[in-house]
Amino acid sequence: MNYFEFYGLSPSLAPDPELLKKKFLEASRKHHPDHFVLKPELEKEEAEEWSAFNNKAYRTLSNPDLLFKYILELKGLTGEGEGDQSGLSQEFLMEMMDIHDLILEDPVKADLQLEAAENSIRAEIDPLILHFDFDKASGAELESLKEYYFKRRYILRLRENLNKFAADQRP
């Protein structure tokens, strides 16, 4: 059972946050281990497993980065070779290399360029997010999602480097 099925929701890249929270709270009440204290050990263990599943499902579906990865996993598009960046364009990789070099030279400018890159890739993917149909997604749409996911991960790693460099520069 996947997380969407668990909550009775259609797979989406933009689940309704209020509905998702409502489903999470309903499942929390139903499966919380405290409700099974006087039950047989097997029922307690099952409640703990369902409670953990519920927590992970909510955390995944309510976090856009985790959600993208999860959707791609459901479609079989991550896993082996997940760290492989070979599908990213040379133009993007060169832009990221320039920003990486800029982190040491001018962290403020690097931050602005990272923000611009994030906004650019988000603008490219937003229309697909709004109209994404899990069951009818074309190969090209799925490849766009995968490309966005890997670009986003790349940018997040650069942002981590920038933040680490900034922290190291503080007295």
Summary of the structure (lengths in Angstrom):
residues: 171
radius of gyration: 20.1
end to end distance: 50.7
largest distance: 62.8
contacts: 437
relative contact order: 0.12
helix: 75%
strand: 0%
